[in-house]
């Protein structure tokens, strides 16, 4: 019975019945989430607003053949990232109770991007893109921060 109670408690942290700013997890997880949301905003603005979408200048993709298509796809990706970053910022500043859920989403997205890199044919790069390196730091960070975000901190009275 105790195991199912613990699982219900974890699920209630991930999928709260009410969504508000009453975050009870570790403050470090809150601040790291806020920093990640800001980084996501900057990253998405680069992909959305940069002339090459960051495809060549940052990711190091070869753009000499079909580059317009790649730049277009990076622009679309930047828009998607910008919308997601906006939602992250809303969570960080207004709906903090959703932080555990958003760490889980970020964890799944990071694993998914890494899986795509393994499953799809290799692409021609001039170097390793920053995101490719960052994934190896982001993955363990998300796991630790997710755990910290679901551990309820008792407030001192």
Buried (B, 14 or more C-beta within 10 A) or exposed (E): EEEEEEEEEBEEBBEBEEBEEEBBBBEEBBEBBBEBBBBBBEBBBBBBEBEBBBBBEBBBBBBEEEBEEBBEEBBEBBEEBBEBBBBBBBBBEEBBBBBBBBBBBBBEBBEEBBEEBEEEEEEEEEEEBEBBEBBEEBBEBBBBBBBBBBEEEEEEE
